[in-house]
Amino acid sequence: MTGFMDLYTEGNTFLHRTDPRVKILAVLFLSALALIIGSLEYLLALLAFILLLLALGRATLAKTFFALKLVLRVMVLIVILWPFFNPSGSPVLFEYGIIKITEPGIVSGITVAVRIACLASVWYILMFTTTQRDLLRALVKLGLRFDFGLTLAIALRFLPTFGAIVNSIKDAQRARGMEFDRGSLVKRSKNYVAVLVPTIVSALRTAETLSLALQSRAYGARKDRTYLRDLNMRPADYATLAFFSLLLILPVFAKYVLQVSI
Amino acid sequence: MIPRPSSRRPDENFFIVAHDIKYVYEGGIEALKGVNLRIKSGDFIAIVGGNGSGKTTLAKNLIGLLRPTSGSVDVAGNRAEKMTVAELAHFVGYAFQNPDHQLFSGTVEEEVRFGPRNLGMPDAEVSKKADHAIALMGLQNLKSEQPLSLTLGLRRKVSIASVIAMDPQVIILDEPTTGLDAEEIADLMTSIRALNEEGHTLILITHDMRLVAQHAKRVIIMANGRILLDSDPPGAFSDLGLLRSSKLEPPPVTQLAHSLAEFGIPKDIATAEALVESIISARSGRP
């Protein structure tokens, strides 16, 4: 939970300065690219490019690895299992009964794993370099209703708070002799009621107070809102957008119009 | 289920002994910078200090919710580090500041029975301890009420009762009077005093210096992760500079006594009764 909250890394790099809307679009374009590209070589090039962007955004190696660790298990599983379920093409490397492993099977397994790595890591370009505030402002600018944006912002804002409340509740129940990791499954799930109920009650009490606080500051009094800090596209943002658009358009053109295999 | 560890008592006089405990939070904040503390059975101790002085961290180290980064804690003659929180709960009870963090049952009675049942007490004993705790907190008429629907003052009483029912020798109360009105505070403190008179050791964590002056037998002032002063209430209030440097304000009666110092009133006055007495003796002492 807190890992998610810590994604943003303070900095003033080119990526930090880029308009968050441009970053969202760029990430979507790169994701589309990862789905369009079929060959392992080009996908590896794309992954290298994404990692380069992460490095440009001051993502440390440790942080990048933390981000990739989440999908690493899936990747390993796909690389191992894919050849068994996709025994097409030749040469056949190994055959025993119904088990048949081919070289194209192994290659396509690795390809899918790299594609997943691309799709997962590309979002960190956005998350590492954009504050939550900017991210939500961009989503609202792109058409998300302001209430939804605000709801999302509040949800994200309260995640660590609730993490702390849950810990305090767990401590309070442990002090009453409750043990979370002992006893049968039934007993353990019963124990969780002792954590769940106070958590929900605290959440409801907080929500009630918060809604009153919002109302008392005239939330929703006017339909049209003004913003303290507005987003403005600079020439550099247009250039970046053009660059990432071309990065998607050219391969699409090559693949679907020129029929080049990529 | 959780066997009550035998209490060996090499040192009969002290139920809890903390040796030079230090505690560093994840992220490097040094909350305790070497605390030594000996707690006698039956004492009524107030731990006071500004926010962030280490009061709660110290208390959590006594029940094993936090384990000292260095140093050690002995509870009932056992090394606390060798016991789980549930085992320590036989000896040390902890009522959290926010009762809503522990109440979850459908009725007050169920709530109070939760702790002793966790400790594996037989049913008859659970009922006996629960009834006693409910009576002590004056909740007899609310036994079948839904705890979460009660007022804050009553919710806090239920949460304290649920700790008393486990019958620990030491009971830690973390800011039990926050958010209560004067009548609720007086009511709660009467119950807490009764608890102390039964022989329980009480550790009261608070900001409320009037409460300390009226009830505590021993005051521990903390600042910056250290114990600054450890004395009886009058002694604790005689040094205004020390109190203020630890972000505390002495009770009004003590401040009045300090203002009257030139008329021969001693500075270590903690209660109104003591002030009245000293005024009378100062008058009668005059020719």
Interface residues (C-beta under 8 A of the other chain):
Chain A: I165 S168 I169 D171 A172 Q173 R174 A175 R176 G177 M178 E179 R182 G183 V193 A194 V195 L196 V197 P198 V201 S202 R205
Chain B: M1 I2 K60 I63 L65 T84 V85 A86 A89 H90 G93 Y94 F96 N98 D100 H101 Q102 L103 F104 F114 G115 P116 N118 L119 L148 S162 V163 M166
